[in-house]
Amino acid sequence: MYQALYRKWRPRAFDDVVGQSHITDTLKRQVQEDRLSHAYLFTGTRGTGKTSCAKILARAVNCQHPVDGNPCNECPACKGIEDGSVMEVLELDAASNNGVDQVRALRDEAIYSPAAVRKRVYIVDEVHMLSTPAFNALLKILEEPPEHLMFILATTELHKVPATIKSRCQQFAFKRLSPADIAGRLQYVAGEEGIPLTPEGAALLSRLADGGMRDGLSLLDQCAAGREGRLGEGEILTALGLAGNLETAALLGEIARRDTGAALERMDRLYAAGKDVGSLLGELSSLVRDLLIRKTAPRGGAGLMAGGYDEQTLRSLSEALNTPRLAQLLGQLQRTGADLGRSANRRVDAELCLIRLCDESLDDSAAGLNARMARLEELATLGNIAVPPKSPAQPVQKKEAAPVVSPEEPPENHLQEPAPEAPPEEAPPWGMESPPPVEAPPAPPVRAAAPPAPPRREPPAAPPVQRTAPVSGGFWPGLIEALRGRIPMGEYSFLSNPSMVGGSVEGSVLTLWAQSDFVKNMISRPGILATVEKVAQGQLGLSLRAVVTVGAPPSPQEPIPSAPGAEPSPAEGEEHDKLDDLLAFGQQFGDIITEE
């Protein structure tokens, strides 16, 4: 009788288990040192070796001649457990024995010592299916079991197991197997069975197995049935009924080429053949995801891929699509797939999605903008951006700029068109004297009617440092103007308001007279006072220290003592007279310009 490959090649020792060395090494040491627990909890996805390790452990703890923690599989105990003749090792399915009565019967039976082996072992598969009363009935015997009793619980849904059960067990988490481990095991089994499996076919089966060894062996068994030739990627896709994936890959190729018409026609053919548009978009999304993982993680991404496509198809599509475009395609497919459930017309939405996939300029999302920018950069790199050819060089008619009028020439000469060339001189008729050569009249001087401008009077240079100033008011406006932009605007608004802050200098102290305590607090900050001191010292030439006082500034009567060696500054009245003279000169000069 034929036996399925996953049953025939089930591991019989810990060393045969693939990809779970972190668990098998621990269990082997426990068997060698006889430090076994009374309860184990094996968790993990399907086909990762939970039940196989449970059966190996049940034989190892009862083996008469263990080898490095592995069962010998030759002694009567190992053979009896393997063929099911030893009744003390029992495998239960919690899905069909989930009632409290079954667990009570198991509990009552477990107290009896085994007759044929050393330990009574109960393997409870899918333990999360037990009811709440059944879990409660199991608690007591798990907490205080007899010395001869061992429980091995296995589940694929750990979150459904009560915490009271978890705390009484040693928990081992079985991880998904990597595609490399599955492919290696499949090639070994195929070699032993005489199946001509190619490395590419083994890699494809390992991706389709999705981390489960049992799934990989079952797929190999299905593909090898009745086949004598080589078992490659194409044969596997045909045998598993995945040839439709090639249609999906062809559709994505048309999207990559931005062939909207061909993509819509292919979708129409698939829809007419009974293909659901939601399934089609889901397959496209899975394929784009695999390509994106292949692009972003070329080394370790093989274990993340869903599989279903041969290496040549993946390579050609990966070369045709860059990473930004793949991200844009995947985002658009995910959004459309999420909205199909509440769509009024699923086919229209799918067609609109295809149109947007073919033309990323129709996608107004950030991913669509990124894809367009990546395409422009790619075209610029390849030199495919069309640049309009330049027309033949033509004399450019430039408008003559008006020349700058110099003081020696009148502006009228520059506005006249250039005179045409004079014809060659002819001899005057006989009897007439030749006219004297005409000399060009001298250019009239500029502004002949106006009297010559008086020599420019430079304003008297301001003294480098204001040596003296009234005690308050005289120097303050200039100081406030110099502080503009050097201190924050909030504090400057107080300093520039004469009704709130005034200033006076007495000796080496610059006093800022604040209107109120609030104003004092605003301008008393160290950074503000340091800036005021620095600017005032630069203007007055004195070493000053700024202080803030609440009150009104004194009336300006006494001058500020001048710096040593400095000349006395003119009185305030003289300064006003000079300023008036300067303003009058400016007004007179402006009137002259206006008249001309």
Summary of the structure (lengths in Angstrom):
residues: 596
radius of gyration: 49.3
end to end distance: 123.8
largest distance: 164.0
contacts: 1610
relative contact order: 0.05
helix: 50%
strand: 9%
